[in-house]
């Protein structure tokens, strides 16, 4: 892939400026976690080099979708565990899913 783990870490940091990650009281160093993730993703991207462009795109989309779903589930579980209300965006998404129109973009 055309990016190093260090460059990916910098991009991750830039994205976090808009949407910070709450590491709370995790017993891990935030920078070390970023390094671990950046290295893993660069290794995964390198492994996809033999894939066609379309297969690479589909694989990365599937991985991103899985991570977003996992993040949503963990977020809702955390809010429920602490008896906190869902934010407006999450509540609207879950409401759409309950109605069965989860594929409706608007």
N, C-alpha and C positions, 0 to 999 in steps of 0.2 A: 504494500500500500504506500501511497505517497505522503504519509505523515508518520512522525515519530511519536512515541509515547509522551515525550516532553511537550511536543507541539499540541497533542491532544489534551494534555493537562491544562495548557494555557487556554485552549478553546473552552474546556469545561469550566474553568474559572470565569471566563467572560460571560458564559451563559448563566452562571450562578449569580452574577451581578444583577440580572433581571429577575431571577427566581432562586433566591438563596435556599440552600439545603439546611435544615435544622438537624444538626448532628447530636443535639441534646447532650446527654451525659454518656454517650458511647465511650467505652474504654479503649478507643483507638484514635490514633492521630489522623486528623482530617486529610492532611497532605499525603500520608502513607496510603490511605484508602483511595485517594484520587490516583496515585501512582499505580496501585494494584489494578484498578479498573482500566486505566488508560493502557497499561501493558497488556492486559487480557484482551481488550478490544482490538488493539493493533495486531496481536497474534491471531485473533479470529479473522480479521480482515485479510491478513497475509494468507491464511488457509483458504480463503475464498478466491484467491487470484486465479485458480484454475477453472473457476466457474464462468459460465457465460455472463455477459453484462446483465441480462434479464434475470438469471438465477441469483446473481449477487444481489441485485436490487430487491428481489422477492425475499431472499433470506434475511437481509438487513431489515426489511419492512416487518417480517414475521417476528424477528428478535425485538424490534422496537415495540410492536404491538403487545407482545408478551410482557415486556417490562412496564409499559403503561398500565396494563391490566393488573399486574402484580402491585404496582404502586397504588392504584385506585383501591384495591382490596385491602392492602395494609393501612391506607389512610382511613378508610371507613371503619375498619376494625379498631384502630386507635381512637377515633372519635367516639365510637360506641362504648369502648372500654372505659373511657373517662366521662361518659354521659354528656358529651358535647354535641351540639347540632351540626349537621352537615352544612358546608358552605353552599351558597346559592348555585354555583356551577355543578357541583357534585350532586346536589339534590335534584336539579333539573335533569341531569343525565340518568340518574337512577329512576326518576319518574318516567322518562321516555322508555326505558327498558321495561318497566313494569307494564306499561301500556302496550308493549309489543311493537313499537315503532322505532326501535333502536337503529334502523338503517335510514331513518329520515334525517338528512343533513341539516334541516332548518328547524 
